[in-house]
Amino acid sequence: MKELFTYDERLGISIPDLSREWDEYTKSEQQQILVQWENIRGNIPDRIKELESSINRKQLQLSDESNFVLSCQLNSEIAELASIINDLWLWYRANQGVSEKMHN
């Protein structure tokens, strides 16, 4: 099943990388994919908390930073972390229907 998921360095999680249409997988394969995804998906809120902690640390640094260049760098890093969080929430929400399929 690992070959059906690709680790995304930016997001810090594995994401589905299905090479076929969903209906082309057997019911057994579908079930395995869904179980694997639910395990990954369950870790997304923890990953988001990690990133939020990083943002908070950078914001504290930013509040004490007088060097303009470093302030810009911190702002850029904060924006990137916020973008990652947004993408993680999209993955988390967009695939909520997956858990419904598991229970049907």
HELIX and SHEET records of a PDB file:
HELIX    1   1 LYS A    2  LEU A    4  5                                   3    
HELIX    2   2 TRP A   22  GLU A   24  5                                   3    
HELIX    3   3 LYS A   27  ASP A   64  1                                  38    
HELIX    4   4 PHE A   68  ALA A   94  1                                  27    
HELIX    5   5 GLN A   96  HIS A  103  1                                   8    
SHEET    1   A 2 PHE A   5  ASP A   8  0                                        
SHEET    2   A 2 ILE A  13  PRO A  16 -1                                        
END                                                                             
